Amino acid sequence: MKIKLLFVLFVIMNLVVLYILINNNADTKKNQLVLAYLPNVSHILPIIGTSINIFSNHMNDIEIKTKLFESGPQVIESLFSKSIDVAYVGPSPSINGFITSDKYGIKIISNAASGGISFISHPESNISSISDLAEKRIAVQQIGNTQDISLRTYLHENELKPVEKGGSVYILNISNSDVYTLFSKNEIDAAWVSEPWATMLIQDLHGVRLLQEHDLWPEKKFSSVLLIARADYSYNNESSIQNLINSNMETINWINAHPNKTKLIFDEFLYDFMGHSLTSEIISTSLSNILISMDDLNSSIYVFAERAYELGYLGRQKYDLTGIFYWDLGIASVMIR
């Protein structure tokens, strides 16, 4: 009897310990927010907001962990795997993620930046206008990302096609670091890139800025960086989402009030991330080409979606963006998967 009683007590104690561990892990996860962004100037908002503790001050007892990614599609994959909760990312990956998840994977919380993307030609490419692009090699980041869609749309609007579509323009989908390397070797003729890479191509390698993408948009504004969240996280953590929005606004105000300190913090961030930094001139010029703003630029989201659809990136069936925005009540929270 004593042996049986001891065995029962042993089992009970182990169950109690297991229960405590599970609940402690649940509490830890509940009190933690994993935030993702890209290490470039366009994502200066989360870089500054987390560096000077504006985000952590607003999030109260919730611990913020940050993860860095090279591209938007990688961010979306991590959202789907639930390894991150919220992220700063471009419009096109956000749209594609929303649609491929049957409209229940992500929510757009707010805008974070406008502009910051340019079309740069190599000094020896003999490109001075759109008419000179035939037979040229143009680099852009990952296929299907925001810059890729903008470049292909720009070509289409000027009656040009990529080689794989029977046209004469060679499009190379490569990383920004590879763009820089090939540009330095004169192995590409132009690049459609975000900051600070655009300014680096100009100041380091004598590239020529043919245009800034905002020149192609009404009022020279379009959403280039969004704050998005996993849909289930956004519905289950409404106070945290509101605190993030408040963090965004306070960070924007701080950046506008402290331009020199903003440059220094970004410089330190790059040094910690890459082991080296950029010149003060490159950082200043890059920041001047970006509007850090939470302005309502939702109309540009619909434009990007239509462009992606026309390019065949959203499948053959007509898409539906109903419910993509966090404040849109068109999708009930009970439908979240």
MOPE-V681796 format. One line per field, one symbol per residue. psi: psi as a letter, one per 20 degrees, with the letter a starting at -180 (. if undefined). A space follows every 50 residues. Layout:
BEGIN
psi = ???
END
This chain:
BEGIN
psi = ghgggggghgggghhggggggghggghghhkppopqrqmrhhkhghgghh hjkgghhhjdjppppqpqqhqghhggghghikiqgqqprrgghgghhggi kkjjgrppgrqhqqbjpqopqqhjikpirhijipjqopqqappirghggg ghggggikkqqqgijjajpopoorrhhhggghghjkiqhrqoqrqjhghg hghhjkrpohqphiijqpjkpqphpqorqpghghhilhhhghhgghgggh gghgghimhghgggghghggghgiirarqhgggggghijpooqjqokhhh ghghghghghijijahqprojpjhqhiojipqhiip.
END
